[in-house]
Amino acid sequence: MDFLQEGGFLVYLFIFVGKILEVTVSTVRVVLINRGEKEKGAIIAFFEILLWLFITGTVLAGFQDDIIRVF
């Protein structure tokens, strides 16, 4: 994933799609927990947190050089 360090349009697209995926996973997790399926919700929460960490790490990796990544 060297393209994440170089910058450019692909990084912004990756962050955008990643955030959409994160919100989708979060919604599925909330629905499962409301249905009483706490075990499945906990497993999905684990992957949601991993996804959040990866996206946040990508944003913070070069935000001083490219401040637009933060927004």
C-alpha positions as CSV (number, residue, x, y, z in Angstrom):
1,M,0.0,0.0,0.0
2,D,2.7,2.5,-1.0
3,F,0.1,4.7,-2.7
4,L,-1.2,5.7,0.7
5,Q,2.1,7.3,1.6
6,E,2.6,9.2,-1.7
7,G,-0.6,11.2,-1.6
8,G,-2.8,12.1,-4.5
9,F,-6.4,11.4,-5.5
10,L,-6.2,7.7,-4.5
11,V,-5.6,8.5,-0.9
12,Y,-8.6,10.7,-0.7
13,L,-10.8,8.1,-2.5
14,F,-9.5,5.4,-0.1
15,I,-10.4,7.6,3.0
16,F,-13.8,8.4,1.6
17,V,-14.7,4.8,0.7
18,G,-13.2,3.6,4.0
19,K,-15.4,6.0,6.0
20,I,-18.5,4.9,4.1
21,L,-17.6,1.3,4.9
22,E,-17.1,2.2,8.5
23,V,-20.5,3.8,8.9
24,T,-22.1,0.9,7.2
25,V,-20.5,-1.6,9.5
26,S,-21.4,0.5,12.5
27,T,-25.1,0.5,11.4
28,V,-25.1,-3.3,11.0
29,R,-23.6,-3.6,14.4
30,V,-26.3,-1.4,16.0
31,V,-29.0,-3.4,14.3
32,L,-27.6,-6.7,15.4
33,I,-27.3,-5.5,19.0
34,N,-30.9,-4.2,19.0
35,R,-32.1,-7.6,17.7
36,G,-30.4,-9.2,20.7
37,E,-27.4,-10.8,18.8
38,K,-24.8,-9.4,21.1
39,E,-22.1,-11.9,20.1
40,K,-22.3,-11.0,16.4
41,G,-22.4,-7.3,17.3
42,A,-19.2,-7.7,19.4
43,I,-17.4,-9.4,16.5
44,I,-18.5,-6.7,14.1
45,A,-17.4,-4.0,16.6
46,F,-13.9,-5.5,16.6
47,F,-13.6,-5.2,12.8
48,E,-15.1,-1.8,12.9
49,I,-12.4,-0.6,15.3
50,L,-9.7,-2.2,13.2
51,L,-11.1,-0.3,10.2
52,W,-11.3,2.9,12.1
53,L,-7.6,2.5,13.2
54,F,-6.5,1.8,9.7
55,I,-8.3,4.9,8.2
56,T,-7.2,7.2,11.1
57,G,-3.6,6.0,10.7
58,T,-3.8,6.8,7.0
59,V,-5.1,10.3,7.7
60,L,-2.5,11.0,10.4
61,A,0.4,9.5,8.4
62,G,0.9,12.7,6.4
63,F,-1.5,15.3,7.6
64,Q,1.2,17.9,8.2
65,D,2.2,17.7,4.5
66,D,-1.3,17.6,3.2
67,I,-3.8,19.3,5.6
68,I,-6.8,18.5,3.4
69,R,-6.7,14.8,4.6
70,V,-8.0,15.9,8.0
71,F,-11.2,17.3,6.5
